[in-house]
Every structure is written in structure tokens, then in C-alpha cells.
């Protein structure tokens, strides 16, 4: 049962990371939209986007791993 709760928590955290990423992206777009094509995009925006996608990818990998481990524990009856 503990592994199932851990798996659910891992997926919730992945969802929160995705939600925060979308929120950050929309905030950046809100402030950059009036000046699109008049000034170049700062390099930090691209670094932040890449870091966000990397965090989401790593969180997804961890969530899949925890889910697989929870399924193994439930199948063997050790949960």
C-alpha cells in the first residue's frame, strides 16, 4: 500500500510540474506578446524552457519507475 501511495504522489508531482510550466509559459507570453518581433528573445527564456522540459521529463521517468515498482510489489504481495 505504501508503494501505491508513493506512485500516486509521484504522478501528482509530475502534474504539478506540468501545470507550473504552463503557467510560467503563459506568463512569459503575456509580457512578451506586445514586443514580439521588435526585440530579440533573451537567451534565458530558452534556457528556462529547456530546464522546465528536462524537469518534466525526469519527473515522468521517476513516476513510471515508481509505478512499475509498485506494480511489482503488489503482484508479489509484498506491499
GIVEN-V303148 format. One record per pair of residues at least 24 apart in sequence whose ideal C-beta (glycine too) atoms are under 8 Angstrom apart, sorted by sequence separation. I is the first residue (numbers start at 1). J is the second residue. D is the distance in Angstrom with one decimal. If there is no record, write none. Layout:
i j d
I J D
I J D
This chain:
i j d
24 48 7.5
25 49 7.4
25 52 7.9
24 52 6.9
21 52 4.6
21 53 7.8
21 55 7.9
17 52 8.0
21 56 6.2
17 55 5.8
18 56 5.9
17 56 5.4
14 56 7.1
17 59 5.2
14 59 4.4
13 59 6.3
14 60 5.6
14 62 8.0
10 59 7.6
14 63 4.9
13 63 7.6
10 62 6.0
11 63 5.0
10 63 4.2
7 63 7.3
10 66 4.6
11 67 7.4
10 67 7.3
7 66 4.8
6 66 5.7
7 67 4.6
7 69 7.9
3 66 7.4
7 70 4.3
6 70 6.8
3 69 6.2
4 70 5.3
3 70 3.8
3 73 4.8
4 74 7.0
3 74 7.3
4 79 6.8
3 79 5.5
2 79 6.9
1 79 5.5
